[in-house]
Amino acid sequence: MNQQEQIARIQQNQADVRAFVAEQHELSQAATTAAWKLVTFGFLAGAALFGAGAVFMRLIG
């Protein structure tokens, strides 16, 4: 394998690594966003249920 082939192979490997890192970064951001959405909606659902319970107790009690 001559020097030009080695350089081409190294450059291809570097491009593959850059593409893999970019893909992993996007997946990580998507997972983080999904987790925060879940937390936020869970909090809102809990607050809504608490409010509904308070209204129900006020009507009944």
Secondary structure, DSSP 8 states (H G I E B T S, - for coil): --HHHHHHHHHHHHHHHHHHHHHHHHHHHHHHHHHHHHHHHHHHHHHHHHHHHHHHHHHH-
